[in-house]
Amino acid sequence: MKIHHLRKKSVLPVPVEKAFKWHERPGAIERLTPSWERIRLITKTGGIQTGNQTLFKVKAGPFWLNWHAHHMRYVKNKMFQDIQRKGPFLFWEHSHNFEPDGNQACHLEDHIRFRLPLSPFSDVIVLPSVKNRLNQMFEYRHTITQNDMELLSKRPEKLNIVMTGSNGVLGAALLPFLTTQGHSVIRMVRKTPRRADEAYWSPEYQKIDSRPLKKANVVIHLAGENIGKGRWTKTKKNRIIKSRTQGTSLLALTLSKMKSPPETLICASAIGYYGNQDDRILTEDETWGNDFISDVCHQWEEAAEAAVARGIRVVFLRIGVVLTPRGGALERLLPAFRSGFGMTFGEGNQFLSWISVDDFIGAVNHVLFCKQLHGPVNLTAPQPVRNLDFSKSLARSLNRPSSIHLPNWLIKRLFGQMGNEVLLSGNCVIPQKLMATGYQFYHPTLESALTHLLGLHPFDENAAKRFQTLKSVH
């Protein structure tokens, strides 16, 4: 039976010790898992040292398969290796090899050896698609690793961070980035803490364990009720408002009373602050709108006033539609678009101010260290698109049609006020402060974001040049 080989090699702009340490930190597996792959981390014992094990569940077609990985070899700053004990392959061996390239750079090579079950028949039938999937996966991994190492090389300062909303879509994406960058993160949770990195708080009852805050440099506050699911009943609206104002005011008041509070409070908000503004180009200087979401965002930001008055650097992240297959709008749209039922909401003329999840993470990192940023900061890509163009781009990237228009009356009938304000309204928001302070977007265009997030092909022209070609040998 044939053993197939895959090799990916790239240069990282950090010493080999830093690159190796990054792979040892909590969150590395999550950072390296492609956004489009359906993989669940079930259990993990230890790190990458010999003898440690990791159990995943991997989606293969309609089925979830167990993948049991066992770490077999470990040579610090040189290599580590894991094999598949149980999983979809007949044989799988993955070696991560590191080699210095002077004092300030190193080479990383992933070397995969694998056999397919039912070989040689499977080699004829499914090997090309397996190769393509693995090639996309490791191209993504190396891209993420290079980007993260670039940031690591420029940010030697390690922060103590307290974070809320770590289980949400955005928090779950941000947390692994922060930990692999070497920051210490304490997560505020509403249940009894069971881990050393957890602390208790209850915004509803205005209770909080303030001990982690005394050691923190930064507080990142992302918690809030999901606004995009279900109709906005009176009860739902009340939950939306309270979930944002209670937690924000609790944090702000607690920080304001501390003798030595954290330097920075980064608080989530949303571009819904501006309301429906049709084709007007909106920057952070615009006033708030006159619909429900505008009022929610205004109250949300006002709830942090105690921290602002205390002299803490408070940043309000006015976040656009964050694109990720792991949650939010894109996750909900993908099944229909992949089935050929791509849709446009209403006439599709409303603007969609979006941002890729990679740029959401990158922008938060930029805010962490750019001390001149304070007050509202728009987290959107520099090129908003109309809903019709978004639908066409997503359908085209999936090689599917997009010809369905959901009429306004149907959306309003199905979703009520939520449908009118979230699906049919829009605003053209520009990230003026991010661009003015030098932030460089990974995905300034929708096409580059979708191809990267969905694993369709290299997301920029230089990506292919950084990697070796996938090879099969006997």
N, C-alpha and C positions, 0 to 999 in steps of 0.2 A: 504493500500500500504506500502511496505517496505521502511524504511529509512536505507540507507547503510552508514557505517562509515569507514573512513580511518584515521589512526593515524601514524604520523612519528615523532620520537623523537630522538634528538641527543644532545651531549654535545658540547658546544662552548667554546673555550679557552680564553674568554674575560669576564669581568664583565657584568652583565645583562644590565647596563646602556649603554655600548658600543654596545652591540648586538641590543638593541632596537633602538638606534640612527641610526645605519646602515640602518635599515628598514625604517626610516623616511626620509632618504636623497634622493635627485633626483638620478634616475638611478637604484633604488632597483628593480623595476618591470622588467626592461630590464635585469638585472643580473640574476634574478630568472626565466626568461622565457627560457625553454629548447631550445637548438640550432636547434633541428629538428622540433619543433612545428611551424606551420604557424599561428602566432598571430601578429596582428598589433595594436599598441596603437594609438587610434584615438584622444581622448581628455581626459584630466585629470584636475580635479578641486581640488587644494590643495593637501594635503598629505594623511596620514592614519587616521586623526582625524575624529570623528563622523560627518556625514553629507557630507563628500566629496565623489565624484563619479568618476568613470573611465569607459570609453567606449572602448572596444576592438572589433576587428573583428577576428573571429576564423575560420580556415579552417576545415571543417568536410566533408571528401570525396571531391566531386567536388564543394561544396558550401561554400561560406563565410557567417558566421552567426554573428549577433551582440551579444555581451556580455556586458551587462550593470551592473557594480558592484557598490554597495552602501555601504559605511562604516557606520556600525550601532553602534559599541561599541569601546571605546578607554579608556584604563587605563594605563597611562604612566608607562613604565618599567615592565608592567605585561601582558597586552594583547591588541590586537585589532582584530576586526572582520568585515568581509564584507559578504554581501549576493548578490545573483544574482537577479536583478530586471527583467532582460530579457535575455534569452540565451537558450542554448541547453538542459538544465536540467529543470525538472519540479520543483525542489527545490534544492538550493545549499547554504550552509552556511560554511564559512571558518573562523576558529578561530586560531589565532597565539598566543600561550601562552608561557610566559617566567617565569623562576623560578631560583633564584640564586643558585649556587653550590659553596659556599664559597665566597671569595672576588675576585677571579680571573677567575671564570668560571660560566657558567649558562647552563640551559637546555632550549632548544627550542622544542616545540611540535606544529605541525600542526594537527588540528583536522577538518576533512571534514565530513559534513553530506549532503547527497544528495539523491534525488529520480529521477528515469528515467521516461521520458514520456512514455505513453502507457504501464505502469506497470499493471499487472504482466507479460505480454507477452514479454516486452523488457528485463525483468530480466532473462528470460530463454535464449533469443537469443543473446543479446549484452552485458549483464552484465560482463561476463568474460573478454571481450576485453576492456571494459571501466575500469575495475579494473586494468588490466595490464597497460593500458596507464597512468592512474593516479599514479600507483605505480612507474612507470618509471619516471614520471614527478617530483614527490616529492623526489625521491631518488636523481635525478639530482639537485634539489633545495637545498637539505641538503648538498650535496657534495660541491656545489659552495659556500654555506654559510660558511661551515667549513673551506674551503680553504681561503676564503676572511678574515674570522675572525683570522685565523692563521697569515696572513700577517699584519692585523690590530694590533694584539697584539705585533708585533715586530717593527712596524714603527709608533712611536708616532708623528713624524714630519709631519706637514701639509704644503703642498707646494702651491704656486701660480703658475699656469701653463697656458701658452698660447699655443694653439693647432691649427694646420691647418689640413685640410683633415678630419674633424670630420664627414662628411657625407659619406665618403667612407666605404668600408667593414671593414677595420681595425680600422678606426677612430670610427665608430659606435659601435664596440665591446669594444674598449678601454675606451671611454668616460664614460660609466656608472660605470666601475670599478674605475676610478679615483675619480668620485664624491662620490661614496659610501665609499671610503676610507677617505673621508673628505677633499680632496684637492679642491681648488678653481680653476675652469677651465674657461678661456675665449677663445671662438672659433673665429678664424679669418674667415670671410665670404666675398664672392665677391658681395653680394647684400647689400642694405641699412639695417643696423642692426635694428632689431625689438625687441630684448630682451636684458636684462641687461648683459647676458653672451656672447654677440656677439660684435665683432669689425670689422671694414672694412679693407680690403686690396685688391689690384689689382696688381698681379705680372706682368700682361701684360703691364700695364701703370706705373709700379714701384711706386705705391702709397701704403702707409700703415699707419694706426693709431698706432702710437708708444706709446700711453699712457699706454695700458696694459703691454707692455714690460718693462716699468720702474718699475713696481711692481712685475714682475715675477721672480721666482727662476729658472724656467725651461721653455724652448720652445721645443715643440714636433712638428716636421714638417713631415707630412705624405702625403701632397697633391701631385698629379701627375696623368697624363693621363693613362688610362687603356691600357696596352700593349697587352692583351690577346684576344681582340675582333677585328675581321675584319683583312683584309689584310693590310700590311704596305705599303701604297702608299707613295709617296714623301711628300704629305701634312700631312699624319698621322705621319710619322717619324719626321717631323718638329715639330708637336704638342707635340709628346712624349718628345723630347729634351727640347723644351721651357718650357713645363709644370714643368720640374724638375729644370732646371738651373735658370730660371727667378725668381721663388719663393725662391729658396735657396740663391741665391746671394742677393736678396732684404733683406731677413732676416739677413744674415751674415753681410752685409754692415751696416744695421741699428743698429744691436747690437754692431758692432765694434766702432761706433761713440758715443755710450752712455758713460756717465761718470761712471755709475755703472751698467754694463750690467748684465743680468742673468748669473748665474754660469754655466749653462749647456744648450747646444743645442743638441737635439737628432734628427737626420735627417735620414729619410728612404733612403735606397739604396736597392740593391738586389744581390742575389748570381749570377745573370747574369753577374756581374762584372768579374767573372773568365772565362766566356766563356765555350765552350764545351771542357771538359778535360777528357772525356771517364772515365777510372777507377781510375785515380789519386785521392788520398785522399787530400783534399784541406783544409787548415786552413787560418786564417786571414793574414798569412805572404805571401801568393801567390800574384803574380803580376796580372794585368788585362789582359783579353784576347784580341782577335783580330776580334770579330764580332760586329754587330751593338749594341746589348744590352750591351756588355762590354764597348763600347765607351760611350753609354748613361750613364751608372753607373759611369764611370770615370769622365765624365764632371759634373755629378751630385755632386759627392763628392768634386771635385775641386772648385765648385761654393761656397763652404763654407769656402774657404781659409781665407777670411777676419776675420771670427770669430776665426779661429785657430790662426791666427797671433795676435789677440787681447788678447790671453791667456784664452779664454773661453774653458771649457771642451766640446769638440765636439765629439759626438759618431755617427758613421754611422752604422745603422742597416742594415746589409746585409741579407735581409729577404728571406727565402726559400718559397716554395709553402705552403701557409697557408690554412689548412684544416678547413672549416666550411660549413655547409649546407646553410648558409645565403649569400654566394657569392663566387666568384672565381672558381677555377677548380672543387672542389667537388660539388658545386651547379650545375654546367653545366653537370657534368658526371652522377649525380644521376638519372635523368629521364630515361636515356638509360639503366643503370645498373639495375634499379628496374623493367624495362620492359623485362629483360632477354637479352639485347643486349650489355652486357659488352664488352669493346673493349681494345685492346692494340695498341699503336702507333708504327708502324713499327715492327721491330723484338722484341722490348721491352727490349733490353739490356741496354738502356740508364738509368743512375741513376736519381732518383727523390729525391731531398733533401727537405723534407717536415717538417712542424711543425704544431701542433694543435693550434687552435685559443686561447685556454686556456694558452698554453705555450708561445705564442706570447705576451699575456697580462702579464703573469708572468715574462717573460724575460725583458719586458720594465720596469716593476716595479723594477726588480733587477738592471737594468742599472740606474734608477733614484737615487738609494741610494748607489750603489757601486761606490764610487768616484774614485777608481783606474782604472776603465774602461774608455778608451778613444780611439779615432780612430775607425777602423772597428771592428764590433762585429757580428759574424755569428749568425743569428737567425734560426737555424734548429734543428731538433731532432737529438740525437746522433746516430741513426741507419737509415741512408738513405737506400732506397730500389730501385730495378730496376723497370722500368715501368711495366714489365710483372708481377712481384710479387705484385705490387700495385693493378693492375687490378684483380688478383686472390684473394687478401685479401678483396677488396671491394665487389666483387661478392659473396665470401663465407660468409661475414658478413650479406649480404642481402638474402642469400640462393638462389642465382641465378647463372646461368652459365656465363662463360666469355670465349668465344672461337673465337671472331672476331678479326682479325688482319687487321688494316688499313694499306695498303702498303705505303711505302715511297713516291712513285710517285703520289699517290692519295692525300696524305696530302700536298705535295708541289704544286700540281695542284690547290687544293682548297684554301690553305692558303698562298701560296707563301713563302717569307722569314720568315714571322712570324711562319708558321708551321715548317720550318726547324730549327729555333733557339729555339722555345718554346716547341714544341711537340716532335721533333726527337732528339734534343740535350739534354745533361744532364751533371751533375757534382756531385761528391761525396763530399759533404761539411760537415765538422765536426765543432761543436760549441766549439772550443778549449778554447776561453776566458771565455765563460759562465761557462764551467765545471771547469776551473782552479780557478774561483772566488766563487765556491760553489753553483752555481744554481742547484736546484733539480727539475727535470722535472716531471710534472704531468703525461705526456704520452710519455715515452721514446720509446715505440714500436708502430707501426702502428695499430696493433690489439686493443691495449688499447685505442688509440685515436678514432678509428672508432666506437667502441662499446659505448663509452661515447658520442660522438658527434651525433650518430644516435639513441641513446636511446634503444639499443638492450638488454643490461643486465648490471649489475654492472661492472664498468670498472676496479676494482681491487678486490682481494680476500677479503679484509677487509671491503669493502663497505657494503656488506650485513649484517655484524655483527653490524653496527652502527645504523641500523634501525629496527623498529618493523615491524611485518608482517601485511600486509593489512588484515583487518577483515570486514565482513559484519554481522550486527546484525539486528534483527527485531524490 
